[in-house]
């Protein structure tokens, strides 16, 4: 997911997307623990997507905080 796509989303949608990606990440980690073969790049991509979304949320919170002062 690209950063521009994330920035165009609203906060509740971003939070819902984060939760969905966290669940997918947990499922993939469980598969790894059980010995199933998965693509390690998918794990990396999920972690990066979650980090990007959290970054956008932090940026918007900071912008709102600075705008309120």
N, C-alpha and C positions, 0 to 999 in steps of 0.2 A: 504494500500500500504506500502510495506516495504522500509526501508531506502536504502537498497542495490539496489532495483529496481529503486528508484529515482536517486541514484548516477550514475546508468548506462545510464540514459537518458541525452540528450543534453539540453542546456539551452532553446532554443525555444520550445522544447517539454514540458519542465517543466512549462514554462510560460503559454502555451496553456492549460495544465492540471489544473493549478491553476485557470485559468479563468472558465473552465468548472465546477470545484468543487465549485467555488464561486456562479455560477449561480444555481447549484443544491441546495446549502445551502440557497440561497434566496428563491427558490421555496418551500423548506421545511418550512422555517420560515413563508411564506405566508399561507401555509396550516395550520400551527399551529394557526395563527391569525384568520383564517376562521373557526376554530373549528374542522378541520379534525384530525383524530387520526393518529399519525405517531410513529415510533419507536424512542425514544429519543437517543438511542445509535447510530443511523445513523447520527444525528446532531453532536454528540461528535466525531464520526469517521471522518466526513468531516472536522471539525475544526482541528483535529489532523493531517490529511493528508495535509491540506493547510499549517499548521505550519511546518511540516517536509520539504515540498518542499521549503518554504521560507528559512529555515535553510540551506538547501543544496545550494541554490543560494547564500546566504550570505557567506558560507564557500568557495565556488569557487571564489567569487569576492575578498575575503580576500587573498586567495592563489595567485590569479592573481596579486593582488596589491603588495604582498610581493615578488613575483617572479620578478616583474618589477623594483624593487629598486636596 
